Structure formats: structure tokens, C-alpha cells
């Protein structure tokens, strides 16, 4: 019997490699934490709103607008999640800290906001790469008051 076992040893070794080792080497799986294009787009839009809110909070606190993402991250640690998911935040502020510009981008969508004092001077959106669930935020719909007049929010510039 030992002679027959030695004949099958190379076949058993090949079988072991094919069944256990090869799938481990070749197995490529998608990370469970990876966001879809639509979810990343929604996170980018939410991050833009959060950056704008934090900048306004700094301005009303008396320090003025900042051009440092680290300053905003100190106020709201949730921005770290956005940065970890590949969202890029670019900030600039005027020398007197009364005007700021923010660009928030992900692989699919790019948003820009700028304020002078408390007044929104630029709000734009550009879909860089179209995918399922990727869309610019819709401008607020005109609301009709009880007197029949129509009011609208700030206007959106750019594409979207």
C-alpha cells in the first residue's frame, strides 16, 4: 500500500493547492464599507452643507471665515468620515476673513459655495461622472404664501 500512496501524493498536493491556496490568492472582494456612487454623491452634498454651516458658525463667533479644513474638523469630527471616503475639501478665505470659498469634490460630483459676509454669492454644482444616484441638489421650489405671492430661496448657478 505505501507504494500506491506515494504515487498519489503529487495529485493530493495539487488538489490541496487548487482547493485551499488558489482561491485565497485569487479572491478579490468588494469592501463592505465602500460607498456606492449615489451614496458618495449624497455624502458630498451633505459635506458641502456642513462646511457652509461650520464656516458661518465661525463667522458669527467673531473669528471670521477660515481657510483651514483642520479648523472645521476641530468643530465637527464627522468631517473626518467624508475625508476618509475620498471627498476633497478645498477652502480659501479673504485676508480680512469676511469672504470664503469652498469647493467640495468626489469622483462623481463637485460643489462650490462662496459667501461674502452672511450673503451667499456663489452656489454651483457639476456632475463630473454620471452614475446611478448621482445628481445635483434641486433648488428649493417656489413656495406660495397665503396672500398668493411666491417666494424662492437663493438661486443656483452652474449646471444642475
N, C-alpha and C positions, 0 to 999 in steps of 0.2 A: 503493500500500500504506500509506503513512503515514496517510492519512485513515481507513482501517479500524482501524488500531491505536489511534488517538485515540478512536474510538467505544467500544472495549472497555476502555479504561483505567479508567473508573469501576467496571466489573464486576470487573476484576482487583483493584482496591483493596478492594472489598467482600469478594471471595474471600479475599484476604490477611488482612483483619481477622477474618473468620469462622474461618479455619483456624489462625492463629497467635496472635492477640491475645486473642480472646474466651475460648478455653479457659484461658489463663493467668490471666485476671481471674476467671473463674467457678470455677476448680478449687479445691475445698476437699477437703483430705485429712486423714485422721486421723494424728496424730503417731505415729511408730513407738515412741516412748518412753512413751506414755501407758499406764498400767496399767488392766487390767480391774477391775471391781468386786470380784471374788473375790481377785485379786492384791493390791489395795489393802487389803482386809479382812485378808488374811494378814500384810501388812506392818504393819498397825495392831496386830495381836495380838503380833507379834514385837517391835514397838517398845515395847509395854507391858511385856513381859517384860524387855527390855533396860533400860528406865528403872528397873524394880524392882531389877534386878541392880546397876546403877550406884549407885542410892541406898544399897543395902545395903553396897556396897564403900566408899562414903564414910563410912558409919556405923562400919564396922569399922576404918577408917583413923584414927578418932578425931575427925574434923571434924564428924560428925553429918550428918543429912539436910539437903538443900539445897532451896531453892525457886526456884533459878535453872536454867533449861534450858541456859544457857551453861556452867555448871559441868559438867553432864553431857556436853555436846558437846565440852568440852575432854578428857574422859576417853575418849570414843568418837566419832570423827568420822563413823561410819556413821549416826548420828542425823541428820546433815545430809541424807542421801538421803530419809529419811522426811519431814522438814520440807519438802523441795523437792517432794515428791509430794502435798502438801496435808494432811498429818497435823498436827494441832494438839496440842501437849503443854502441859498446864496443871499446874503444881506449886505446892504450898504446904507449908510446914514450920512446926512449932511454934517458939515463941521459944527454947526450950531445944534445938532441933534433934533431939529424940528421937522425934518423930512426924512423918510426912509423908503427904500426899495427892497422888495423881497421877491426872489424867484425860487419856486419850489418845483422840482422836476423828478420824474421817474422815467423808466424806459418808454412809457406809453403816453404820458401827458405832461404838459408844462404849464404852470400857472404863474402869473405875475400880479403883484399888488404894490401900490405905492400910495403913500399918504403925505400930505403937507399939513402939518398941524393935525387936526382931527378930521380933515376933509379927504375923502378918497379921491385920488386924482387918476389912478390907473387900476384897472381890473381886467385882466385878459386871460384867455385860456387857449391852448393849442394842443390838439391831439397829434402826437408825434407818430405813433404807430397804432393803427386801428386794430382793435381786438374786441372780443365779446365782453360787454360790460364796461367798456371804456368810452366815456362821454363827458364833455364839459358840463359843469353845473348850469342848470337852466336859470335865467334871470327871473326875479320874482314877478309873478303875474300881477297885472294891474288890479287893485282892489277897489271896489265901488263902495263908497260910503253911503250912509242913509240919506244924504242930500242929493245923491246921484252923481257926485263928482268922482273922478277917477284919480287915484294916486299910484305912483310907481316908486320903486326903490332906485338905487344907483344904477346907472347904465353899464352894460358890459361892452368892452371894446375888443377887437381882435376877432378870431374865428371862434365859433361856438355858439 
